[in-house]
Amino acid sequence: MTITIFHNPACGTSRNTLAMIRKSGEDPVIVEYLKTPPDRARLIELIEAMGIGARGLLREKGTPYAELDLGNAKWTDDELVDFMLAHPILINRPIVETPKGTRLCRPSEEVLQILPNPQIGPFIKEDGELVVPSSSPRS
């Protein structure tokens, strides 16, 4: 079984998500997408697998989002994908793929919904927030 995380090690949410995956007993494939961005086909595949439009994957904070006027409704999904390919920092993270689905894991505990073993026990995120998974798997 393969789990892949599109990860930015400088992002606390991404680090928390990776830690939860590991605590579940999995050793994921880690793609540092700022160093190795997905190509167009792969990015579109991820967007479709998550069931969101390209706009739903855009990151605003710490990116050229405002300078590029990406909040403007004039941009098509294809054009937004072009921007993300030209500026990978615009891709929100972390994205996690498992056999149970693909999800943008914001907040990080969203990953529990797609992990094969979501019962990781109590988990303290970097900001001190306690995450306690429910006793039954989420759907």
C-alpha positions as CSV (number, residue, x, y, z in Angstrom):
1,M,0.0,0.0,0.0
2,T,1.4,3.4,-1.0
3,I,0.7,6.7,0.7
4,T,2.1,9.8,-0.9
5,I,2.4,13.2,0.7
6,F,3.1,16.4,-1.3
7,H,5.0,18.1,1.5
8,N,6.7,21.3,2.4
9,P,9.0,20.8,5.4
10,A,8.8,24.5,6.2
11,C,5.0,24.2,6.8
12,G,3.8,23.2,10.3
13,T,0.5,21.7,8.9
14,S,2.5,19.6,6.5
15,R,4.9,18.4,9.3
16,N,1.9,17.6,11.5
17,T,0.3,15.6,8.7
18,L,3.4,13.7,8.0
19,A,3.8,12.9,11.7
20,M,0.2,11.5,11.9
21,I,0.8,9.3,8.8
22,R,4.0,7.9,10.4
23,K,2.2,7.5,13.8
24,S,-0.4,5.4,12.0
25,G,2.4,2.9,11.1
26,E,2.8,4.0,7.5
27,D,6.1,5.1,5.7
28,P,4.9,7.5,3.0
29,V,6.5,8.5,-0.2
30,I,7.4,12.2,0.5
31,V,7.4,14.6,-2.5
32,E,8.8,17.9,-1.6
33,Y,6.7,19.6,-4.3
34,L,8.7,22.9,-4.2
35,K,11.8,21.0,-5.2
36,T,10.0,18.5,-7.5
37,P,6.7,20.0,-8.6
38,P,4.1,17.8,-10.3
39,D,3.7,18.2,-14.0
40,R,0.4,19.4,-15.5
41,A,-1.1,16.0,-15.9
42,R,-0.3,15.0,-12.3
43,L,-1.5,18.3,-10.9
44,I,-4.8,18.0,-12.7
45,E,-5.1,14.3,-11.6
46,L,-4.7,15.4,-7.9
47,I,-7.3,18.2,-8.3
48,E,-9.8,15.9,-9.8
49,A,-9.1,13.2,-7.2
50,M,-9.8,15.7,-4.5
51,G,-13.0,16.8,-6.2
52,I,-12.1,20.5,-6.0
53,G,-11.5,23.0,-8.7
54,A,-8.1,24.5,-9.3
55,R,-9.1,27.6,-7.3
56,G,-9.7,25.3,-4.3
57,L,-6.0,24.3,-4.3
58,L,-4.6,27.8,-4.5
59,R,-2.6,29.1,-1.5
60,E,-2.8,32.8,-0.8
61,K,-0.5,33.4,2.2
62,G,3.2,33.8,1.5
63,T,2.7,33.5,-2.3
64,P,2.4,35.8,-5.3
65,Y,-1.4,35.3,-5.2
66,A,-2.3,39.0,-4.8
67,E,0.4,40.3,-7.2
68,L,-1.0,37.9,-9.9
69,D,-4.6,39.0,-9.2
70,L,-5.6,35.3,-8.7
71,G,-8.6,36.3,-6.7
72,N,-10.1,37.6,-9.9
73,A,-12.9,35.3,-11.2
74,K,-11.7,35.8,-14.8
75,W,-9.1,33.0,-14.5
76,T,-10.1,29.6,-15.8
77,D,-9.0,26.4,-14.0
78,D,-6.5,25.8,-16.9
79,E,-5.0,29.2,-16.3
80,L,-4.9,28.7,-12.6
81,V,-3.1,25.4,-13.1
82,D,-0.6,27.3,-15.4
83,F,0.1,29.7,-12.5
84,M,0.6,26.9,-10.0
85,L,3.0,25.2,-12.4
86,A,5.0,28.5,-12.9
87,H,4.9,29.2,-9.1
88,P,4.6,25.9,-7.2
89,I,4.4,27.9,-3.9
90,L,0.8,28.6,-5.0
91,I,-0.1,24.9,-4.5
92,N,-1.7,24.5,-1.1
93,R,-0.4,21.7,1.1
94,P,-0.2,19.1,2.2
95,I,-1.9,16.9,-0.3
96,V,-2.1,13.2,0.7
97,E,-2.9,10.3,-1.5
98,T,-3.9,6.9,0.0
99,P,-5.8,3.9,-1.2
100,K,-8.8,5.4,0.6
101,G,-8.7,8.8,-1.3
102,T,-6.8,12.0,-1.9
103,R,-7.2,15.1,0.2
104,L,-5.9,18.5,1.0
105,C,-5.1,18.0,4.6
106,R,-5.9,21.4,6.1
107,P,-6.2,21.1,9.0
108,S,-3.7,18.3,9.4
109,E,-6.2,15.9,11.1
110,E,-8.1,15.7,7.8
111,V,-5.5,13.0,7.0
112,L,-7.2,10.7,9.5
113,Q,-10.2,10.4,7.1
114,I,-8.1,8.7,4.5
115,L,-5.5,6.7,6.5
116,P,-5.9,2.9,6.4
117,N,-5.3,2.9,10.2
118,P,-6.7,6.2,11.5
119,Q,-6.5,5.1,15.2
120,I,-3.2,6.9,16.0
121,G,-4.1,7.7,19.6
122,P,-3.7,11.2,21.1
123,F,-1.5,13.4,19.0
124,I,-0.2,16.9,19.9
125,K,0.3,19.2,17.0
126,E,3.2,21.6,16.9
127,D,1.0,24.4,18.2
128,G,0.0,22.4,21.2
129,E,-3.5,21.4,20.0
130,L,-4.5,17.9,21.1
131,V,-6.0,15.7,18.4
132,V,-7.8,12.7,19.6
133,P,-9.2,10.5,16.8
134,S,-12.6,9.1,17.3
135,S,-12.9,5.4,18.3
136,S,-14.6,4.6,15.0
137,P,-13.0,5.2,11.5
138,R,-14.2,8.3,9.7
139,S,-15.8,8.0,6.3
